[in-house]
Every structure is written in C-alpha cells, then in structure tokens.
Amino acid sequence: MSFSSLGLLPALQQALHELGYRQPTPIQTQAIPAILAGRDLLASAATGSGKTAAFALPLLQRLAGQHERAALVLVPTRELAEQVATACQAYARHLDLACVAVYGGVPLAGQIEALNAGCDLLVATPGRLLDLLANEILDLSAIDHVVLDEADRMLALGFARELAAIAAALPERCQRLLFSATFPPATRRLADDWLYEAQEISATPRNRPAPKIKQWAVPVDKKRKPGLLLFMLRDRGWRQALVFVKSRKGADELVAYLRGKEIAADALHGERDQEERRQVLAAFRERRIDLLVATDVAARGLDIDELPLVINFDLPVAAEDYVHRIGRTGRAGAAGIAVSLVCADEAAQLAGIERLLQKRLSREEEPGFEPRHQLPPASPAPSTTPHSAIKKAIHGRPASPAKNPSQPKTARSGSSPRNGKPTGAAHSGGGHKRGR
C-alpha cells in the first residue's frame, strides 16, 4: 500500500517522499482513513511504529484550507512536545499551516510570540496550556481536533485534573483521538470520558514492545550493579546506550561513577533546565557522549536514530513504563537490545513486567557477578482481567460493562467533561490564528 492510496493531499505526499517515507506503517494504514472520515479514535501501536504521522498527516489535511479552525495535540513531556511539533512542521512544509509547541521550563514570551504569528496545529503539555488559558492568552473554542498522545503517561504523571480542565474548555463537537502503546485501566477510563462512539484500532498487540527488540534480565546484587554495567559495556564493546535509573540522584551518581572510569556519560532528568536537556540530547545524538543516563522523563518522546541499546539499571515502578523505555530502541522496524539489571528487591517489579508482556524474560547471569540473593524463577500467569471489569471512571461515576471486552465503552455520559461548555473565542489574545 502507498500513501497515495490513503487519500492524502499531493503536498503531503511530496513532503513524505522528501523525508524518505516510502509506504505507510500498519498504524498509519488503519488510522489515517478513520481520522480523515472524522471518527473519534482509540489507537494502540508499539513505540516507534509511526504514531505521530498516523495522526498528524490526516489532521494537517483536514486543516488545509480551514484556517479558521485548529488542532491541539496534548503530550506529557517537553521533549515529546518538541519532537511532535518538529515532525508536524516537516509534514506541513508544502502547506500554508503553522505548527507551534508550548511547554514549561522556558519563558512564556517566546511561545506567546509564536502563537501570535499564527498557529494551526498546537502541541502542548497540559500545565503550560492551562497557564496560557488562565492568562487569557489562548482559548480553545476554535479547536476542531484534539489528540491525546501517550495518554497513559499523562495519567501516570498526575495530569488527570489538568486533562479534565482542558476538556471543559474544548468545544463539545470536536474530533478526539487517543494514542498510546499501553492501555492500563486508567487509560481506559479516560477513553470513556473523552471519546464518543470511537473506532478502536490496534496495529500491534497491546502492551507489547516492538518484535525485533531482544530482551533479557541479568540477576545481580544491588550494590554490584555499577560494576556489572561497566563490565558489560567493556566486554561487549557497547556504544551509545540509553540507561534508565529510578531517581535524579541515582542518575547523577551513576554518571559520576562512569566518568571516573573514563566513560563519556551525562544525565537527563527533571532537575536540569530545558536548555541543558537540549544540549545533553544533542551530544548524545551526535555521539559526543556514549551513555545517556536518564530517569523516566526520557521514557517518552526521545527519538534517537538507530539507537541500538537500552539498559534498565533500575526497573520502573509501573510495568507499562518498561514498554516505553525499551521502545526507544527497535524503532521503525529496526532491531534493538534491551537489558535489565535486576536485584532481588525488584522481583515484584519484574513479575509485573512479565505479567504485562505475558511472557518470561530469560535470566542470564554474568560470570563473576552471580547474585547472593536469587530472583524467583517462577513464570508469570497471564493477566485475564477484562477491561470491562473497570468499575469507576475518572469522575467516580460507574462505568457500564462493555458488551465485548475488546471494545471499550466510549460514548459520553452527561457528566463527561466533553459535554462542558466552550469557554472562549477562537484565538489567542494577540491573534492565535494567522490574520484571522
């Protein structure tokens, strides 16, 4: 199948050709026609499968020639906001459309200036968007389309109230799209509130990483993890790895240890300002550092070309975050490696990951680093709890059981924020839409 067969505008097809896109991925093949048809959508696909193009291309087409209307994409992190906006700008290079990103950690002035110059597609983190709304710099009454990208991550980061406030400011009649690689129960409840008679598509099995990622766990005692990491890097000759840790302090300590062993490493976490984070990411992309040690701030929104290796120095607390972490490798059909260094204290987290994946990760001990405290060898039982067993929605109202567990209840009830009244005019205070 080609992009032309999906009914995309010639200008979009030209941009895709210039960007090296030759044929659509499965998620793009399914999502693009549904979005062009105006359907609400609940979409699941593995990280690196082309989700951004799946929603951006049809939205840009629907906005073309409709400059009095706009689209909003909500994302959980600054890095993902920049990445999505950059991709949208590239797709829209032959269209008279402007794509703007707004997010925290940087001054408002520059973002306000960009909005006043004109914005057709806005990519925003929830907190910064609410700042703009509260200061009457922007309102959402011109929004015809809204996307929640990585919605499960937004809920995990505590954005539920912000999302409810944003929903109340949106027009009742706008197309709503929810994309993610994982769909824990909270995301299903969000779909109940946000979507209306949604079409549900899944390009890959839910809560699964890309198929070409080789995964395994290395049992090790907690105190020996730094030494094991150093040994494996040198023994295998590994270069350019993304290493995940659980805390900012742990990231800084591990970077200090690695630099002391003459390994070029740097840290990425929430205590670094946005300019520092940009510089660190640029150094990693350009191979000026070998190891990027990151907290889960980097689990979403990092798109590193041909990243070969992800190492979980610490396992994540939420099993779904494991899928997103290792999804930084094996993108766009490439092969990748995901290694987890697991101590006995993390046995419960490992079991949760294996239940989510519905498979057991192989345990491969490293000679000289055999743990004194062994991991339990038992295989996990696959989870059988149907999504229809969810009892409460975000606002505490009962959720009616779905007739088919594979099809979530997505029609709105009277208490849904989607039925909230729009709160303002169509544009930002200084002219949210270009000359309109």
C-alpha positions in Angstrom: 0.0 0.0 0.0 1.2 3.5 -0.8 0.5 6.9 0.9 -1.4 8.0 -2.2 -3.9 5.1 -1.7 -4.8 6.6 1.7 -6.2 9.7 0.0 -3.5 12.2 1.3 -3.0 15.5 -0.5 -0.3 15.7 -3.1 1.5 18.3 -0.9 1.7 15.8 2.0 2.8 13.0 -0.3 5.6 15.2 -1.6 6.8 16.0 1.9 6.7 12.3 2.8 8.8 11.5 -0.2 11.3 14.1 0.6 11.5 12.8 4.2 12.2 9.3 2.9 8.8 7.7 3.8 8.0 5.1 1.1 5.0 3.2 2.4 2.7 3.6 5.4 3.1 1.5 8.6 0.2 -0.6 9.9 -0.9 2.0 12.4 -0.8 4.7 9.6 -2.8 2.4 7.2 -5.5 2.0 9.8 -5.6 5.4 11.4 -5.3 7.8 8.5 -8.6 6.9 6.8 -10.5 6.8 10.1 -9.3 10.3 11.0 -10.0 11.7 7.6 -13.5 10.3 7.9 -13.9 12.3 11.2 -14.1 9.4 13.6 -13.1 9.5 17.2 -10.3 7.0 17.6 -8.7 4.8 20.3 -5.4 3.7 18.8 -2.8 1.3 20.1 0.6 0.7 18.5 4.1 0.0 19.7 6.6 2.8 20.2 8.5 3.6 17.0 5.7 2.4 14.8 4.8 5.8 13.3 2.1 7.0 15.6 2.9 10.7 15.1 2.5 10.6 11.3 -0.6 8.5 11.8 -2.5 11.4 13.5 -0.5 14.4 12.1 -0.9 13.7 8.4 -4.7 13.4 8.4 -5.1 16.4 10.8 -2.9 18.6 8.6 -5.0 17.6 5.6 -8.3 18.4 7.4 -6.8 21.8 8.5 -5.6 22.7 5.0 -7.9 25.4 3.6 -9.7 25.7 7.0 -7.6 28.4 8.7 -10.4 29.5 11.0 -10.1 26.1 12.8 -7.3 24.5 14.6 -6.0 21.2 16.1 -4.5 20.5 19.5 -2.1 17.7 20.5 -1.5 17.1 24.2 1.7 15.4 25.2 3.2 14.6 28.6 6.8 15.9 28.3 8.7 18.8 26.9 10.9 16.5 24.7 7.8 14.9 23.2 6.3 18.3 22.5 9.4 19.4 20.6 9.6 16.1 18.7 5.9 16.1 17.6 6.0 19.8 16.6 9.1 19.3 14.6 7.6 16.3 12.8 4.4 18.2 12.1 6.4 21.1 10.7 8.2 18.7 8.4 5.0 17.1 7.1 3.4 20.6 6.5 6.4 22.0 4.6 4.3 22.4 1.4 1.1 23.6 3.2 0.2 27.1 4.4 -0.1 25.8 8.0 1.9 26.7 11.2 2.7 24.2 13.9 3.7 25.6 17.4 4.9 23.8 20.5 4.3 25.2 24.0 5.7 23.6 27.2 7.1 24.5 30.6 10.7 25.1 31.6 11.2 28.0 29.2 9.9 31.6 29.2 6.3 32.2 28.0 7.3 35.3 25.9 8.8 33.4 23.0 5.9 31.0 22.9 3.3 33.8 23.0 5.1 35.5 20.1 4.9 32.2 18.1 1.2 31.9 18.8 0.5 35.5 17.8 2.3 34.9 14.5 -0.2 32.2 13.7 -0.9 28.6 14.8 -3.0 26.0 13.1 -1.7 22.9 15.0 -0.7 23.4 18.6 1.4 20.9 20.5 1.2 21.4 24.3 2.0 20.0 27.7 -1.1 20.3 29.9 0.5 22.6 32.5 1.7 25.2 30.0 -1.6 25.1 28.1 -3.5 25.8 31.3 -1.1 28.7 32.0 -2.0 30.2 28.6 -5.7 29.7 29.2 -5.6 31.2 32.7 -3.8 34.3 31.5 -6.3 34.7 28.6 -3.6 34.4 26.1 -5.3 31.5 24.4 -8.6 29.8 24.4 -9.7 26.5 22.7 -13.1 27.4 21.1 -11.5 27.2 17.6 -10.3 23.6 18.2 -11.8 21.1 15.8 -9.5 18.2 16.6 -7.7 17.1 19.7 -5.1 14.3 20.2 -4.0 12.8 23.5 -0.6 11.3 22.7 0.9 8.9 25.3 -2.3 9.4 27.4 -1.3 6.7 29.9 1.9 8.6 30.7 0.0 11.8 31.3 -2.2 10.0 33.8 0.9 8.4 35.4 2.4 11.8 35.8 -0.7 13.1 37.6 -2.3 15.1 34.8 -5.9 13.8 35.4 -7.2 17.1 36.8 -5.4 19.1 34.1 -6.9 17.0 31.4 -10.4 17.4 32.9 -9.9 21.2 33.0 -8.8 21.2 29.3 -11.7 19.0 28.3 -14.1 21.5 29.9 -12.6 24.3 27.8 -12.9 22.4 24.5 -15.9 22.6 22.2 -18.3 19.8 22.6 -18.2 18.9 19.0 -14.6 18.2 18.1 -12.9 15.1 16.9 -10.9 13.3 19.6 -8.1 10.9 19.2 -6.3 8.9 21.9 -3.0 7.2 21.0 -0.7 5.1 23.2 1.4 2.0 23.2 0.0 0.8 26.5 -3.6 0.9 27.8 -3.7 0.3 31.6 -7.2 0.6 33.3 -6.8 4.4 33.9 -6.4 5.0 30.2 -9.5 3.0 29.5 -11.4 5.2 32.0 -10.0 8.3 30.2 -11.3 6.9 26.9 -14.7 6.6 28.5 -14.7 10.3 29.3 -13.0 11.7 26.2 -14.3 9.7 23.2 -17.6 9.4 21.6 -18.5 6.2 19.6 -14.8 5.7 19.0 -13.4 3.4 16.4 -10.8 1.2 18.1 -7.7 0.1 16.2 -4.6 -1.8 17.2 -1.6 -2.2 14.9 0.3 -4.4 17.3 -0.7 -6.5 20.4 -1.4 -4.1 23.3 1.3 -3.5 25.9 3.9 -5.2 23.7 7.3 -3.8 22.6 8.4 -3.9 19.0 9.0 -7.5 17.9 12.7 -7.1 17.0 13.9 -6.0 20.4 15.9 -8.7 22.1 15.2 -8.6 25.9 16.7 -10.3 28.9 17.3 -9.8 32.6 20.7 -10.1 34.3 20.3 -11.1 38.0 22.8 -9.2 40.2 23.0 -7.9 43.8 22.1 -4.2 44.1 25.5 -3.0 45.2 27.2 -4.6 42.2 25.1 -3.0 39.5 27.6 -0.3 38.6 30.4 -2.7 38.3 28.3 -5.1 36.2 27.2 -2.3 33.9 30.9 -1.2 33.4 31.9 -4.9 32.7 29.1 -5.4 30.2 29.9 -2.2 28.3 33.6 -3.1 28.0 33.1 -6.8 27.4 30.6 -6.3 24.6 32.1 -3.2 23.2 28.7 -1.5 23.5 28.5 2.2 22.4 25.6 4.7 22.6 23.3 3.2 25.2 20.3 4.8 27.0 20.5 3.8 30.6 17.4 4.2 32.8 17.5 4.8 36.6 14.7 5.4 39.1 15.8 8.8 40.6 17.6 12.0 39.7 20.2 11.4 42.5 20.8 7.9 41.1 21.4 9.3 37.6 23.9 11.9 38.8 25.7 9.2 41.0 25.9 6.8 38.1 27.2 9.4 35.7 29.9 10.4 38.2 30.9 6.7 38.5 31.1 6.2 34.8 33.1 9.3 34.2 35.5 8.2 36.8 36.0 5.1 34.7 36.6 7.2 31.6 33.2 6.5 30.1 31.6 9.5 28.3 28.3 9.9 30.0 25.8 12.6 31.0 22.4 12.7 32.9 18.9 13.7 31.7 16.4 14.4 34.4 13.8 16.9 35.6 16.2 19.0 37.7 18.0 20.1 34.6 16.6 23.1 32.8 15.3 22.8 29.3 18.4 24.3 27.6 20.7 21.8 29.5 18.4 18.9 28.4 18.6 20.1 24.8 22.4 20.2 25.0 22.6 16.7 26.5 20.3 15.2 23.9 22.3 16.9 21.1 25.5 15.5 22.5 24.0 12.0 22.7 22.5 12.2 19.2 25.8 13.4 17.7 27.8 10.6 19.5 29.8 13.1 21.6 28.7 11.0 24.7 28.3 7.3 24.8 25.8 6.8 27.6 22.8 8.9 28.4 21.6 8.1 32.0 18.0 9.1 32.3 15.0 9.0 34.6 11.6 8.3 33.2 11.4 11.8 31.9 13.1 10.3 28.8 10.9 7.2 28.5 8.6 9.1 26.1 9.4 11.4 23.4 13.0 10.5 22.6 13.5 9.6 19.0 17.2 8.7 18.6 18.1 7.4 15.1 19.3 3.8 15.2 19.7 3.7 19.0 21.0 0.1 19.4 20.7 -0.4 23.2 18.5 0.4 26.2 19.7 -0.7 29.7 17.4 -0.7 32.7 19.8 -0.1 35.5 16.7 0.1 37.7 13.4 -1.4 36.8 10.5 1.0 36.6 7.8 1.0 39.2 5.0 0.9 36.6 5.2 -2.1 34.3 3.9 -0.1 31.4 6.9 2.2 31.6 9.1 -0.8 30.8 7.5 -1.0 27.4 8.0 2.7 26.7 11.6 2.7 28.0 12.7 -0.1 25.7 10.7 1.4 22.9 13.5 3.9 22.5 15.3 1.1 20.5 14.0 -1.1 17.8 12.1 1.8 16.2 10.7 1.8 12.6 11.2 -1.9 12.3 14.9 -1.9 13.3 16.4 -4.4 15.7 17.4 -3.5 19.2 18.6 -4.7 22.5 17.0 -4.2 26.0 18.9 -5.4 29.0 17.6 -5.2 32.6 19.9 -5.4 35.6 17.6 -6.9 38.3 18.3 -7.3 42.0 16.2 -9.3 44.4 14.5 -6.2 45.7 13.0 -5.7 42.2 11.4 -9.2 42.0 7.9 -7.8 42.3 8.5 -5.2 39.5 10.0 -7.9 37.3 6.9 -10.1 37.8 4.6 -7.2 37.0 6.5 -6.6 33.7 6.3 -10.2 32.8 2.6 -10.3 33.5 2.1 -7.3 31.3 4.2 -8.9 28.5 2.6 -12.3 29.1 6.0 -13.9 28.8 9.0 -14.6 31.0 12.2 -12.7 30.4 15.2 -15.0 30.3 17.7 -14.7 33.2 21.3 -14.7 32.1 23.8 -14.4 34.9 27.2 -12.8 34.2 30.2 -14.9 35.4 31.8 -13.2 38.4 28.5 -11.2 39.2 26.3 -14.1 40.3 23.9 -12.7 43.0 23.8 -13.9 46.5 20.1 -13.2 46.6 18.4 -15.0 43.8 15.4 -13.9 41.7 12.4 -16.2 41.9 12.3 -18.4 38.8 8.5 -18.8 38.5 6.9 -17.9 35.2 4.1 -15.4 35.5 0.5 -16.2 34.8 -1.0 -14.1 32.0 -3.5 -11.4 33.2 -7.1 -12.4 32.4 -8.9 -9.3 33.9 -11.1 -7.9 31.2 -11.2 -4.2 30.5 -14.9 -4.4 31.0 -14.4 -5.1 34.7 -13.4 -1.5 35.4 -15.9 -0.1 37.9 -15.1 3.6 38.2 -14.5 6.4 35.7 -12.3 9.4 36.3 -15.0 11.4 38.0 -16.2 8.5 40.1 -19.3 7.5 38.0 -19.9 3.8 37.4 -18.8 2.5 34.0 -21.3 0.2 32.4 -19.8 -3.1 31.4 -18.9 -3.3 27.7 -20.7 -6.0 25.8 -17.4 -7.1 24.3 -14.3 -6.8 26.5 -12.2 -5.9 23.4 -14.5 -2.9 22.7 -14.4 -0.2 25.4 -17.4 1.9 26.3 -16.6 5.3 24.7 -20.0 7.0 24.5 -20.3 10.2 26.6 -22.4 10.4 29.6 -24.0 13.6 30.9 -21.2 14.0 33.5 -18.4 13.8 30.9 -16.1 16.8 30.6 -16.6 16.6 26.9 -20.1 18.0 27.5 -18.7 21.0 29.2 -19.5 24.4 27.5 -16.8 26.1 25.5 -15.2 28.9 27.4 -13.9 31.5 24.9 -13.4 32.8 21.5 -11.4 31.2 18.7 -8.0 32.8 19.0 -5.2 33.8 21.3 -5.2 37.3 22.8 -2.8 38.6 20.1 -4.2 36.7 17.1 -3.9 32.9 17.7 -4.7 32.3 14.0 -2.7 34.0 11.3 -4.5 37.1 10.3 -7.8 35.5 11.1 
